[in-house]
Amino acid sequence: MTVAPITTAPHLSSLDVLEAEAVFIFRETAAQFERPAMLFSGGKDSIVMLHLACKAFWPAPVPFTLLHVDTGHNFPEVLEYRDRTVERLGLRLTVASVQDFIDSGRLRERPDGTRNPLQTVPLLDAINQGGFDALFGGGRRDEEKARAKERVFSLRDEFGAWDPRRQRPELWSLYNGRHSPGEHVRVFPLSNWTELDVWQYIEREQIELPAIYYAHEREVFARNGMWLTAGEWGGPKADETVQRRLVRYRTVGDMSCTGAVDSAAGTVAEVITEVAASRLTERGATRADDKMSEAAMEDRKREGYF
């Protein structure tokens, strides 16, 4: 009698497992929904998410529209990267402009100058206009405690609001996309990733990022414990001194609420070393909009935010 040799399954790294899970989520969403779209800002998480989507559907093109809610106060380097990537990959991009809503009187500028909380109305309008029934987002559970409660498939009601009591169990990676007319689902393929996972994947896949994620000299000023970039949004004030410092950005959002960190990390490997040693999440360290209250993110999510 011939005995078959014992074979072992190939070893999968943690990045392999995370990648496979994200690819499965993309394909599962495409199978369950008629008109999905992806939030794409040119930030590192949305860049990794788009890279994974390209893998999920290769050799076919990415089968959904990209959507960006432009505050009008975004970093020029990031917008340039966004447009260049869309052109390179031949993708469709819809831009919802906060400035257009302000100009038409549908939104009003905030006294503090930040426009990040103003993104909700343009986002929900774009979802309704596009008829999108699912929206991919780059949120991760390690970023912030409200996001830690989020499911991979996050049901939103007809007003775009998130209710944690209506979220469904996702045992055995079974995702329930059923929703009533007017409702939609936010989908988070990177839910189980950490900031360190994202950077290690960027290194492995050799993914290009906007230059502001690496150390560079920039004119900044201090406000509320963060280094902010001067701009038309309202900074610096008379008592705030502009300095030229070596900094980089851990996360990218509205210039009025996204701070830089002192850093000499000029390569992906150096950033990985820096992130591994950090004891603060990137949002906790550099996002002023998350410091407005203890439940700032959860309050915005209940209103329809990302």
Secondary structure, DSSP 8 states (H G I E B T S, - for coil): -------------HHHHHHHHHHHHHHHHHHH-SSEEEE--SSHHHHHHHHHHHHHHTTS---SEEEEEE-S---HHHHHHHHHHHHHHT--EEEEEHHHHHHTTSS---TT---GGGGHHHHHHHHHHHT-SEEE----TTT-HHHHT--SEEEE-TT--B-GGG----GGG-------TT-EEEE-TTTT--HHHHHHHHHHHT----GGGS-EEEEEEEETTEEEE-BTTTB--TT---EEEEEE-SS---TTTB-BEE----SHHHHHHHHHH--S-HHHHHBGGGGSSTTHHHHHHHTT--
